[in-house]
Amino acid sequence: MSDNFDEVLTAALSLSPGARAMLADHLLESLDAENEKRIEAIWAEEAERRMQEIRDGKAHPIDGELVMRESRARRQR
């Protein structure tokens, strides 16, 4: 570890619990942001693939309310 890391860690650990929680939240959020773009791109590709399957007649959309009703009915059994 670098001296800079140790300094930052020492300073962070000296913060109040609330401030440490806020710092941890910001650090975790920064990690999520790095993956967020990649995940959004993957979902966009999947959405395009699914739309193309519908256009090609390989798949048929199902009403969301119907899916939810059927799901609830299965859980109640």
LUMDREN-642276 format. One record per residue (C-alpha): x, y, z; residue number from 1; chain. Coordinates in nm, 3 decimals, decimal comma, always signed. Each point is the difference from the previous one (the first is absolute). Example, Ala and Ser with C-alpha at 12.3 -4.5 7.8 and 13.67 -1.06 7.14 Angstrom:
<recs>
px->+1,230; py->-0,450; pz->+0,780; n->1; chain->A
px->+0,137; py->+0,344; pz->-0,066; n->2; chain->A
</recs>
This chain:
<recs>
px->+0,000; py->+0,000; pz->+0,000; n->1; chain->A
px->+0,118; py->+0,350; pz->-0,065; n->2; chain->A
px->+0,062; py->+0,258; pz->+0,267; n->3; chain->A
px->-0,280; py->+0,207; pz->-0,153; n->4; chain->A
px->-0,248; py->-0,287; pz->+0,049; n->5; chain->A
px->+0,102; py->-0,039; pz->+0,361; n->6; chain->A
px->-0,042; py->+0,372; pz->+0,058; n->7; chain->A
px->-0,344; py->+0,002; pz->-0,156; n->8; chain->A
px->-0,104; py->-0,310; pz->+0,196; n->9; chain->A
px->+0,123; py->+0,148; pz->+0,328; n->10; chain->A
px->-0,183; py->+0,325; pz->-0,070; n->11; chain->A
px->-0,318; py->-0,186; pz->-0,097; n->12; chain->A
px->+0,007; py->-0,213; pz->+0,314; n->13; chain->A
px->+0,030; py->+0,311; pz->+0,213; n->14; chain->A
px->-0,333; py->+0,130; pz->-0,131; n->15; chain->A
px->-0,322; py->-0,033; pz->+0,196; n->16; chain->A
px->-0,209; py->-0,310; pz->-0,074; n->17; chain->A
px->-0,247; py->+0,208; pz->-0,202; n->18; chain->A
px->+0,273; py->+0,158; pz->-0,209; n->19; chain->A
px->+0,162; py->-0,342; pz->-0,057; n->20; chain->A
px->-0,336; py->-0,136; pz->-0,115; n->21; chain->A
px->-0,039; py->+0,289; pz->-0,244; n->22; chain->A
px->+0,355; py->-0,052; pz->-0,127; n->23; chain->A
px->-0,062; py->-0,374; pz->-0,044; n->24; chain->A
px->-0,321; py->+0,076; pz->-0,189; n->25; chain->A
px->+0,183; py->+0,236; pz->-0,235; n->26; chain->A
px->+0,279; py->-0,251; pz->-0,056; n->27; chain->A
px->-0,244; py->-0,282; pz->-0,076; n->28; chain->A
px->-0,199; py->+0,226; pz->-0,229; n->29; chain->A
px->+0,317; py->+0,082; pz->-0,193; n->30; chain->A
px->+0,060; py->-0,372; pz->-0,054; n->31; chain->A
px->-0,356; py->-0,053; pz->-0,116; n->32; chain->A
px->+0,032; py->+0,285; pz->-0,249; n->33; chain->A
px->+0,287; py->-0,180; pz->-0,174; n->34; chain->A
px->-0,215; py->-0,309; pz->-0,057; n->35; chain->A
px->-0,322; py->+0,192; pz->-0,064; n->36; chain->A
px->+0,091; py->+0,097; pz->-0,358; n->37; chain->A
px->+0,101; py->-0,354; pz->-0,086; n->38; chain->A
px->-0,318; py->-0,143; pz->+0,153; n->39; chain->A
px->-0,218; py->+0,255; pz->-0,179; n->40; chain->A
px->+0,167; py->-0,089; pz->-0,331; n->41; chain->A
px->-0,062; py->-0,371; pz->+0,059; n->42; chain->A
px->-0,369; py->+0,065; pz->+0,079; n->43; chain->A
px->-0,035; py->+0,223; pz->-0,307; n->44; chain->A
px->+0,140; py->-0,279; pz->-0,219; n->45; chain->A
px->-0,239; py->-0,248; pz->+0,162; n->46; chain->A
px->-0,297; py->+0,231; pz->-0,057; n->47; chain->A
px->+0,097; py->+0,042; pz->-0,365; n->48; chain->A
px->+0,038; py->-0,377; pz->-0,039; n->49; chain->A
px->-0,343; py->-0,059; pz->+0,152; n->50; chain->A
px->-0,162; py->+0,268; pz->-0,217; n->51; chain->A
px->+0,153; py->-0,158; pz->-0,310; n->52; chain->A
px->-0,138; py->-0,340; pz->+0,104; n->53; chain->A
px->-0,347; py->+0,158; pz->+0,028; n->54; chain->A
px->+0,038; py->+0,169; pz->-0,342; n->55; chain->A
px->+0,115; py->-0,331; pz->-0,153; n->56; chain->A
px->-0,297; py->-0,182; pz->+0,152; n->57; chain->A
px->+0,227; py->-0,225; pz->+0,209; n->58; chain->A
px->-0,147; py->+0,134; pz->+0,325; n->59; chain->A
px->-0,329; py->+0,156; pz->+0,101; n->60; chain->A
px->-0,045; py->+0,265; pz->+0,268; n->61; chain->A
px->-0,210; py->-0,090; pz->+0,302; n->62; chain->A
px->-0,201; py->+0,259; pz->+0,190; n->63; chain->A
px->+0,180; py->+0,088; pz->+0,324; n->64; chain->A
px->-0,320; py->-0,007; pz->+0,205; n->65; chain->A
px->-0,071; py->-0,353; pz->-0,122; n->66; chain->A
px->+0,348; py->-0,113; pz->+0,097; n->67; chain->A
px->-0,039; py->+0,152; pz->+0,348; n->68; chain->A
px->-0,344; py->-0,160; pz->+0,052; n->69; chain->A
px->+0,134; py->-0,340; pz->-0,100; n->70; chain->A
px->+0,302; py->+0,043; pz->+0,223; n->71; chain->A
px->-0,214; py->+0,096; pz->+0,299; n->72; chain->A
px->-0,232; py->-0,294; pz->-0,064; n->73; chain->A
px->+0,294; py->-0,244; pz->-0,007; n->74; chain->A
px->+0,135; py->+0,136; pz->+0,329; n->75; chain->A
px->-0,337; py->-0,041; pz->+0,169; n->76; chain->A
px->-0,024; py->-0,369; pz->-0,091; n->77; chain->A
</recs>
